[in-house]
Amino acid sequence: MAQTDPATLEQILAAAAEASGPAAAATPAERAAWLVAVADALDANADELTALANAETHLPVSPRLQGELKRTTFQLRLFGEVLEDGEFLGATVDHADPAWPMGPRPDIRRSLTAIGPVLVFAASNFPFAFSVAGGDTASGLAAGCPIIVKAHSGHPELSARTGQIVKEALAAAGAPAGIFDVIYGQPVGVAALNDPRIQASSFTGSVPGGRALFDIASARPRPIPFYGELGSVNPVVVTPAALAARGEAIAKGYAGSFTLGAGQFCTKPGLLFLPEGHGLEDTLREAVAGIAGQAMLNDRIAAGYSEGVDKLRGVSGVEVLAEGGGQGPEFTPTLFATTAKSFLADADTVREECFGPASLIVTYTDQAELISLLDIIEPGLTATIQGEESDADWVRPILPSLTKIAGRLLWNDWPTGVTVSWAQQHGGPYPATTAPTSTSVGTAAITRFQRPIAWQSFPDALLPEALQEANPWQLPRRTDGRR
């Protein structure tokens, strides 16, 4: 796909700025209708889209791409439900109160509004759910923001076709012209990020790429929010009791999780903490040997994976526990093992994310040593405990260490499943994300693209509908401190 030329980029940016007002002023019901229209159009073209995705990413049509497209249209419709619910506006009314303890209080009313045009950098590993019509596009449109997507170079034809479908569906549903478009080329994305009309940006990808864009967004004359999801090692802790009760099942589950999708999930578990003398070596070797070779998304990712594996091979005290013989385009898993002492001695290398079907086992002698390990690993998206109900007293002291480094904690589950729901949190301290107070998955993602405005002493007729006394949209509101 040809790089977007400067004249076209200017037209797209100008149109997005022009659409910003009408998009923000649209009612929740109108925006919900836009999202449903997009979801319906994507579903209607599912066969064509999944075939394009398969050709460009090597991901299988069934069940992977079909399931991912279903997830994509589901989250579009779910944000329609968010709009119907109305709580996303955070409408709050404080009536004038001459007896307020701080002194007479004026009438103040607060709600959230669309932040303005948003630039979305699409991801490579999820060509639907985190790409052109993915969660950032869905949440941004739901917030009332025009969306410009910088397409990922790993699936340009799919991006172009998806973008065409989305644009046509939005136009047919009555959305403002210019509310959505797609641009191509890394320099073009940087130029758009620097443009003063862009008011927020999101990204899913590597630490170096995301950090570079974050720095650009922060260095603008008027910095903007940048929501980058970068890297994560997603540790898994196995307690002694869980090892004794179901060690083999845990080993097999772990092998399935870190190799799922050729290990190309941001939530892939990259570290497995096992009690010393666990005795699961043969089970793990057998489980890894049973994983068929899988093609990587593209040559660049395959090269990065090979480089990461080579770095781990070169670390003193790290041994290869199990590996397959496949090399590009088919890659088989590599499972490494080391001790706590060796891990602590070379933590900079062994704690880095290796994107692909590789993982590292670290053995620990006791709870205190485990905590020392958890306290030095990089923060990430998830942290998992495989434990028993009888483990409460053993697990409780390690929870502070886990809550410091992850946005989602799992108990007896695997992190590679990230459902889209009201309570979901997909984020974490840097380098997992550049904005640890936010999420890129789930209904709370809409708040990334909103900002609050308080209206003081305004006549009712000039207030936004969400704050008018009669509450014409029938929103859930906090009024004078009470819901």
C-alpha positions as CSV (number, residue, x, y, z in Angstrom):
1,M,0.0,0.0,0.0
2,A,1.4,3.4,-1.0
3,Q,2.4,5.8,1.7
4,T,-0.2,8.6,2.2
5,D,1.0,11.7,0.5
6,P,1.1,15.1,2.4
7,A,-1.9,16.6,0.5
8,T,-4.1,13.6,1.4
9,L,-2.9,13.6,5.0
10,E,-3.8,17.3,5.3
11,Q,-7.3,16.6,3.9
12,I,-7.8,13.8,6.4
13,L,-6.6,15.9,9.3
14,A,-8.8,18.8,8.3
15,A,-11.8,16.6,7.9
16,A,-11.3,15.0,11.3
17,A,-11.0,18.5,12.9
18,E,-14.2,19.5,11.1
19,A,-16.0,16.4,12.3
20,S,-14.9,16.9,15.9
21,G,-17.8,19.2,16.9
22,P,-20.7,17.2,15.3
23,A,-19.3,13.9,16.6
24,A,-19.0,15.2,20.2
25,A,-22.5,16.7,20.0
26,A,-24.1,13.5,18.7
27,T,-26.4,11.8,21.2
28,P,-25.4,8.5,22.8
29,A,-28.1,6.8,20.8
30,E,-26.8,8.2,17.5
31,R,-23.2,7.1,18.3
32,A,-24.5,3.6,19.3
33,A,-26.2,3.3,15.9
34,W,-22.9,4.2,14.2
35,L,-21.1,1.4,16.1
36,V,-23.7,-1.2,15.4
37,A,-23.7,-0.3,11.7
38,V,-19.9,-0.8,11.5
39,A,-20.3,-4.2,13.3
40,D,-23.0,-5.3,10.9
41,A,-20.9,-4.3,7.9
42,L,-17.9,-6.2,9.1
43,D,-19.9,-9.3,9.8
44,A,-21.4,-9.1,6.4
45,N,-17.9,-9.2,4.8
46,A,-16.4,-11.7,7.2
47,D,-15.3,-14.3,4.6
48,E,-13.5,-11.7,2.5
49,L,-11.8,-10.1,5.5
50,T,-10.6,-13.3,7.1
51,A,-9.2,-14.5,3.8
52,L,-7.2,-11.2,3.4
53,A,-6.0,-11.5,7.0
54,N,-4.9,-15.1,6.5
55,A,-2.9,-14.1,3.3
56,E,-1.1,-11.3,5.1
57,T,-0.5,-12.6,8.6
58,H,-0.2,-16.4,8.3
59,L,-2.9,-16.7,11.0
60,P,-5.4,-19.5,10.4
61,V,-8.9,-18.5,9.3
62,S,-10.5,-21.0,11.7
63,P,-10.8,-20.6,14.5
64,R,-8.3,-17.8,15.1
65,L,-9.3,-15.1,12.6
66,Q,-13.0,-15.9,12.6
67,G,-13.0,-15.7,16.4
68,E,-11.0,-12.4,16.4
69,L,-13.4,-10.8,13.9
70,K,-16.3,-11.9,16.1
71,R,-14.5,-10.3,19.1
72,T,-14.1,-7.1,17.1
73,T,-17.8,-6.8,16.2
74,F,-18.8,-7.8,19.7
75,Q,-16.8,-5.0,21.3
76,L,-18.3,-2.5,18.8
77,R,-21.7,-3.5,19.9
78,L,-20.7,-3.6,23.6
79,F,-19.7,0.1,23.4
80,G,-23.2,0.7,22.0
81,E,-24.5,-0.7,25.3
82,V,-22.1,1.6,27.1
83,L,-23.6,4.6,25.3
84,E,-27.1,3.4,26.1
85,D,-26.2,3.0,29.8
86,G,-25.0,6.6,30.1
87,E,-22.7,6.2,33.1
88,F,-19.7,6.9,30.8
89,L,-20.5,10.6,30.9
90,G,-19.9,10.8,34.7
91,A,-22.7,13.3,35.0
92,T,-22.5,15.1,38.4
93,V,-24.8,17.9,39.7
94,D,-24.1,20.0,42.8
95,H,-26.9,22.5,43.3
96,A,-26.2,25.9,44.8
97,D,-26.0,25.6,48.6
98,P,-25.7,28.7,50.7
99,A,-25.1,26.6,53.8
100,W,-22.2,24.6,52.4
101,P,-19.5,24.2,55.1
102,M,-16.8,25.6,52.9
103,G,-18.9,28.8,52.3
104,P,-21.8,29.3,49.9
105,R,-21.5,26.9,47.0
106,P,-22.5,27.9,43.5
107,D,-24.3,25.6,41.1
108,I,-21.6,23.3,39.6
109,R,-22.2,20.5,37.1
110,R,-19.6,18.2,35.7
111,S,-19.5,15.7,32.9
112,L,-17.1,14.2,30.4
113,T,-16.8,15.2,26.8
114,A,-15.0,13.9,23.7
115,I,-11.3,14.9,23.7
116,G,-11.1,15.5,19.9
117,P,-9.5,13.7,17.0
118,V,-7.6,10.6,18.0
119,L,-4.7,8.9,16.1
120,V,-4.6,5.1,16.5
121,F,-1.5,3.2,15.7
122,A,-2.7,-0.3,14.7
123,A,-1.1,-3.5,16.0
124,S,0.4,-6.3,13.9
125,N,-0.6,-9.4,16.1
126,F,-4.3,-8.8,16.1
127,P,-5.3,-7.7,12.6
128,F,-8.9,-7.2,13.6
129,A,-9.3,-6.6,17.4
130,F,-6.3,-4.2,17.7
131,S,-6.2,-2.8,14.2
132,V,-8.3,-0.6,12.0
133,A,-11.7,-1.4,13.5
134,G,-10.4,-2.6,16.9
135,G,-10.9,-1.6,20.4
136,D,-9.3,1.8,20.2
137,T,-11.4,2.8,17.2
138,A,-14.6,1.5,18.9
139,S,-13.9,3.3,22.2
140,G,-12.9,6.5,20.5
141,L,-16.0,6.6,18.3
142,A,-18.1,5.8,21.3
143,A,-16.6,8.8,23.1
144,G,-17.5,11.0,20.1
145,C,-14.0,11.4,18.7
146,P,-13.0,11.3,15.0
147,I,-10.5,8.5,14.5
148,I,-7.5,8.4,12.2
149,V,-5.9,4.9,12.0
150,K,-2.2,4.6,11.0
151,A,-2.4,1.1,9.4
152,H,0.2,-1.5,10.3
153,S,2.6,-2.5,7.6
154,G,2.0,-6.1,8.4
155,H,-1.4,-6.2,6.8
156,P,-1.9,-3.3,4.4
157,E,-4.5,-4.8,2.1
158,L,-6.7,-5.9,5.0
159,S,-6.3,-2.5,6.5
160,A,-7.4,-0.8,3.3
161,R,-10.5,-3.0,2.9
162,T,-11.5,-2.8,6.5
163,G,-11.1,1.0,6.4
164,Q,-13.3,1.2,3.3
165,I,-16.0,-0.9,5.0
166,V,-15.9,1.2,8.2
167,K,-16.1,4.5,6.3
168,E,-19.0,3.3,4.1
169,A,-20.9,2.0,7.2
170,L,-20.4,5.2,9.1
171,A,-21.6,7.3,6.2
172,A,-24.7,5.2,5.7
173,A,-25.5,5.5,9.4
174,G,-25.4,9.3,9.3
175,A,-22.1,9.9,11.0
176,P,-20.3,13.2,10.2
177,A,-18.0,13.2,7.2
178,G,-14.4,12.9,8.2
179,I,-15.1,11.0,11.3
180,F,-12.9,8.1,10.3
181,D,-10.0,7.4,7.9
182,V,-6.8,5.4,7.4
183,I,-3.3,6.5,6.7
184,Y,-0.2,4.6,5.6
185,G,3.6,4.9,6.3
186,Q,5.6,5.4,9.4
187,P,6.7,9.0,8.6
188,V,3.1,9.9,7.9
189,G,2.1,8.5,11.3
190,V,4.8,10.6,13.0
191,A,3.6,13.7,11.0
192,A,0.0,13.1,12.1
193,L,1.1,12.6,15.8
194,N,2.9,16.0,15.6
195,D,-0.2,17.8,14.2
196,P,-1.9,20.1,16.6
197,R,-5.3,18.9,15.5
198,I,-4.7,15.4,17.0
199,Q,-5.7,15.5,20.7
200,A,-4.8,12.0,21.8
201,S,-3.2,8.8,20.5
202,S,-3.0,5.1,21.2
203,F,-0.5,2.4,20.2
204,T,0.0,-1.3,20.7
205,G,3.4,-2.8,19.8
206,S,7.1,-2.9,20.9
207,V,8.7,-1.0,23.7
208,P,11.2,0.9,21.4
209,G,8.5,1.9,18.9
210,G,5.9,2.9,21.6
211,R,8.5,4.8,23.6
212,A,9.6,6.8,20.6
213,L,6.0,7.8,19.8
214,F,5.3,8.5,23.5
215,D,8.3,10.9,23.6
216,I,7.0,12.7,20.5
217,A,3.5,13.1,22.0
218,S,5.0,14.4,25.2
219,A,7.4,16.8,23.4
220,R,4.8,18.6,21.4
221,P,4.3,22.3,22.2
222,R,1.0,21.2,23.6
223,P,1.5,17.6,24.8
224,I,-1.3,15.1,24.4
225,P,-2.3,11.9,26.1
226,F,-0.5,8.9,24.6
227,Y,-1.9,5.5,25.5
228,G,0.8,3.0,24.6
229,E,0.7,-0.7,25.3
230,L,4.3,-1.8,24.9
231,G,5.8,-5.0,26.5
232,S,5.0,-7.5,29.2
233,V,6.5,-10.7,30.6
234,N,3.4,-11.8,32.5
235,P,4.9,-14.0,35.3
236,V,3.2,-17.1,36.6
237,V,3.8,-18.3,40.2
238,V,3.1,-21.9,41.1
239,T,2.8,-22.5,44.9
240,P,4.2,-25.7,46.5
241,A,0.7,-26.9,47.3
242,A,-0.5,-26.5,43.7
243,L,2.6,-28.3,42.5
244,A,1.9,-31.2,44.7
245,A,-1.8,-31.3,43.9
246,R,-1.7,-30.9,40.1
247,G,1.8,-30.2,38.9
248,E,1.5,-32.1,35.6
249,A,-1.8,-30.3,34.6
250,I,-0.2,-26.9,35.4
251,A,2.8,-27.8,33.2
252,K,0.6,-28.8,30.3
253,G,-1.5,-25.7,30.7
254,Y,1.5,-23.5,30.8
255,A,2.9,-25.0,27.6
256,G,-0.4,-24.4,25.8
257,S,-0.5,-20.8,27.0
258,F,3.0,-19.6,26.1
259,T,2.8,-21.2,22.7
260,L,-0.7,-20.1,21.8
261,G,-0.7,-18.2,18.5
262,A,3.1,-18.8,18.2
263,G,3.6,-16.8,21.4
264,Q,2.6,-13.6,19.7
265,F,0.1,-12.4,22.4
266,C,1.0,-9.4,24.6
267,T,-0.3,-11.5,27.5
268,K,1.9,-14.6,26.8
269,P,3.4,-15.9,30.0
270,G,7.1,-15.4,29.7
271,L,8.2,-16.4,33.2
272,L,7.2,-19.5,35.2
273,F,8.2,-19.5,38.9
274,L,8.3,-23.1,40.2
275,P,9.5,-24.5,43.6
276,E,13.0,-25.9,43.5
277,G,13.0,-29.7,42.8
278,H,9.6,-29.5,41.0
279,G,10.2,-32.6,39.0
280,L,8.2,-31.5,36.0
281,E,11.0,-31.5,33.5
282,D,9.8,-34.6,31.5
283,T,6.2,-33.4,31.5
284,L,7.3,-30.0,30.2
285,R,9.5,-31.5,27.5
286,E,6.7,-33.8,26.3
287,A,4.2,-31.0,26.3
288,V,6.5,-28.6,24.3
289,A,7.4,-31.4,21.9
290,G,3.8,-31.9,21.1
291,I,3.4,-28.3,19.9
292,A,3.4,-28.1,16.1
293,G,5.5,-25.4,14.3
294,Q,3.7,-22.2,13.6
295,A,4.5,-19.4,11.2
296,M,5.3,-16.0,12.7
297,L,3.3,-12.9,11.6
298,N,6.1,-11.5,9.4
299,D,9.8,-11.7,8.8
300,R,10.6,-8.8,11.2
301,I,8.9,-10.5,14.1
302,A,10.5,-13.8,13.2
303,A,13.9,-12.1,13.3
304,G,13.2,-10.5,16.6
305,Y,12.2,-13.8,18.1
306,S,15.3,-15.5,16.9
307,E,17.4,-12.7,18.3
308,G,15.7,-13.0,21.7
309,V,16.2,-16.7,21.8
310,D,19.8,-16.4,21.0
311,K,20.3,-13.8,23.8
312,L,18.7,-16.2,26.3
313,R,20.9,-19.0,25.2
314,G,24.0,-16.9,25.9
315,V,23.0,-16.1,29.6
316,S,25.2,-17.9,32.2
317,G,23.1,-20.3,34.2
318,V,20.3,-20.5,31.6
319,E,19.8,-23.9,30.0
320,V,17.5,-25.1,27.2
321,L,14.9,-27.4,28.8
322,A,13.0,-28.1,25.6
323,E,13.0,-27.0,22.0
324,G,11.7,-27.9,18.6
325,G,13.7,-28.0,15.4
326,G,11.5,-25.8,13.3
327,Q,12.8,-22.5,11.8
328,G,11.1,-19.9,9.6
329,P,8.5,-19.9,8.3
330,E,7.6,-22.6,10.9
331,F,8.8,-21.9,14.4
332,T,8.5,-24.3,17.3
333,P,8.7,-23.4,21.0
334,T,11.8,-23.0,23.1
335,L,11.6,-23.4,26.9
336,F,14.5,-22.3,29.1
337,A,15.2,-22.9,32.7
338,T,17.4,-21.2,35.4
339,T,17.7,-20.8,39.1
340,A,16.8,-17.8,41.3
341,K,20.5,-17.1,41.8
342,S,21.3,-17.0,38.1
343,F,18.1,-14.9,37.4
344,L,19.1,-12.3,40.0
345,A,22.7,-12.2,38.7
346,D,21.6,-11.3,35.1
347,A,18.1,-9.9,35.6
348,D,18.4,-7.3,32.8
349,T,18.5,-10.0,30.1
350,V,16.2,-12.7,31.5
351,R,13.4,-10.4,32.5
352,E,12.9,-8.9,29.0
353,E,10.0,-9.9,26.8
354,C,10.8,-12.4,24.1
355,F,7.9,-12.0,21.6
356,G,7.2,-15.4,20.3
357,P,6.9,-19.1,21.5
358,A,9.7,-18.9,24.2
359,S,9.5,-18.9,28.0
360,L,11.8,-19.1,31.0
361,I,11.3,-21.3,34.1
362,V,12.9,-19.9,37.3
363,T,13.1,-22.1,40.4
364,Y,12.8,-20.6,43.9
365,T,13.7,-22.2,47.3
366,D,11.2,-20.5,49.5
367,Q,8.6,-17.6,49.8
368,A,11.2,-15.0,50.7
369,E,13.3,-15.8,47.6
370,L,10.2,-15.7,45.4
371,I,9.4,-12.2,46.7
372,S,12.9,-11.1,45.9
373,L,12.4,-12.3,42.3
374,L,9.1,-10.6,41.9
375,D,10.4,-7.3,43.2
376,I,12.9,-7.0,40.4
377,I,11.0,-8.1,37.4
378,E,9.6,-5.5,35.0
379,P,5.9,-4.5,35.5
380,G,3.5,-6.0,32.9
381,L,-0.1,-6.5,32.0
382,T,-0.7,-9.6,34.1
383,A,0.5,-11.8,36.9
384,T,-0.9,-15.3,37.6
385,I,-1.0,-17.5,40.7
386,Q,-1.5,-21.2,40.4
387,G,-2.5,-22.1,43.9
388,E,-4.9,-24.0,46.2
389,E,-7.7,-22.8,48.4
390,S,-5.5,-23.8,51.4
391,D,-2.8,-21.4,50.2
392,A,-4.3,-18.2,51.5
393,D,-1.7,-17.6,54.2
394,W,1.1,-18.6,51.9
395,V,-0.1,-16.4,49.0
396,R,-1.1,-13.3,50.9
397,P,2.4,-12.0,51.5
398,I,3.3,-12.1,47.8
399,L,0.2,-10.2,46.7
400,P,1.7,-6.7,47.4
401,S,4.6,-7.6,45.0
402,L,2.2,-8.8,42.3
403,T,-0.1,-5.8,42.6
404,K,2.9,-3.5,42.1
405,I,3.7,-5.1,38.7
406,A,0.5,-5.9,37.0
407,G,-2.9,-4.5,36.0
408,R,-4.7,-7.9,36.0
409,L,-4.1,-10.7,38.6
410,L,-5.3,-14.2,37.7
411,W,-6.0,-17.2,40.0
412,N,-5.8,-20.6,38.5
413,D,-6.2,-19.3,35.0
414,W,-4.0,-18.4,32.0
415,P,-3.4,-14.8,30.9
416,T,-3.7,-15.3,27.2
417,G,-7.5,-15.0,27.3
418,V,-8.5,-11.3,27.5
419,T,-12.3,-11.1,27.5
420,V,-14.0,-7.8,26.6
421,S,-16.2,-6.8,29.5
422,W,-17.3,-4.1,31.9
423,A,-14.7,-5.1,34.6
424,Q,-11.7,-5.9,32.3
425,Q,-8.4,-4.1,32.9
426,H,-5.7,-4.4,30.2
427,G,-2.9,-2.2,31.3
428,G,-0.2,-1.9,33.9
429,P,2.8,0.1,35.0
430,Y,5.5,1.0,32.4
431,P,6.7,-0.7,30.3
432,A,3.4,-2.5,30.0
433,T,1.7,0.8,29.2
434,T,2.6,4.5,29.2
435,A,-0.6,5.3,31.1
436,P,-1.2,2.8,33.9
437,T,-4.4,4.4,35.1
438,S,-6.1,3.3,31.9
439,T,-7.2,0.2,30.0
440,S,-7.3,-0.6,26.3
441,V,-9.7,-3.5,26.6
442,G,-13.1,-3.4,28.2
443,T,-15.8,-0.7,28.5
444,A,-13.6,1.6,30.7
445,A,-11.4,2.2,27.6
446,I,-13.8,5.0,26.6
447,T,-12.5,7.2,29.4
448,R,-9.1,7.5,27.6
449,F,-10.7,9.7,25.0
450,Q,-12.8,12.0,27.2
451,R,-12.0,15.0,29.3
452,P,-14.0,16.6,32.1
453,I,-15.7,20.0,32.0
454,A,-17.4,21.7,35.0
455,W,-20.2,24.2,34.3
456,Q,-20.6,26.8,37.0
457,S,-23.8,28.9,37.4
458,F,-24.9,28.3,33.8
459,P,-28.6,28.8,32.9
460,D,-30.3,25.4,32.3
461,A,-30.9,26.2,28.6
462,L,-27.2,26.5,27.9
463,L,-26.1,23.4,29.7
464,P,-25.3,20.1,27.8
465,E,-28.3,17.8,27.8
466,A,-26.4,15.4,30.2
467,L,-26.5,18.1,32.9
468,Q,-29.8,19.8,32.4
469,E,-32.1,19.8,35.4
470,A,-34.8,17.6,33.7
471,N,-32.1,15.0,32.8
472,P,-33.6,14.6,29.3
473,W,-31.3,11.6,28.5
474,Q,-32.3,9.9,31.7
475,L,-28.7,9.4,32.7
476,P,-27.5,7.9,36.0
477,R,-26.2,10.9,37.9
478,R,-24.7,11.9,41.2
479,T,-26.8,14.8,42.6
480,D,-25.7,16.7,45.7
481,G,-23.4,13.8,46.6
482,R,-26.1,11.1,46.2
483,R,-26.7,8.8,43.3
